[in-house]
Amino acid sequence: MNWKNINIFVALLIVVAGFYFFEINKLTVTNAPTVLDPLNATYIIDNNPITLVNGKADVSAAPDSSTRILTMIFGEPSIGDLNNDGKPDAAVLLVRTTGGSGTFFYVAAALNAVNATQGTNALLLGDRIAPQTLEVRNGQIIANFAIRKPGEPFTTQPSLGVSKYAKVGGATLVEINP
């Protein structure tokens, strides 16, 4: 092999390496990593943004009030693609106490956006219900839980199984019929 062939080979090697380096960097920039962290997202409950940190938010019910409003993730998020973008999202159950005797349960979605998790509005499931399962199936959220029969007092354990179905439309969670 002579010097001319070696120089051509080295030049081709540099071009191929440069092309490869450029393509890898282009993929990294255009396909920026996504972050799904439903425990650290902002959800909308009763038209109010609630920002969770490590799965909970603890705020004063009113200025100078000792009453606290506690909102937390209940159980484990259920993972699946909710907005048909090919990225995993999460369905979450939120439980909220407002200082009275009620314990309110909600279902919401955590959408996997570029470099952030975008929470949706939360749909009320009920007061002092008994959550059973939460799943993502075919782009829908299915929350299964038990409620009390009509006329039963809150002292009675929930025993009537029900399901609520929801779907993400844009960045909004809406209840749907199965």
Secondary structure, DSSP 8 states (H G I E B T S, - for coil): --HHHHHHHHHHHHHHHHHHHHHHHHHHHHT--B---TTS-EEEETTEEEE-BTTEEEEESSTT---EEEEEEEEEEEEE-SSSSSS-EEEEEEEEE-SSS-EEEEEEEEEEEBTEEEE-B-EEEEES-EEEEEEEETTEEEEEEEE--TT--TTS---EEEEEEEEEETTEEEEE--
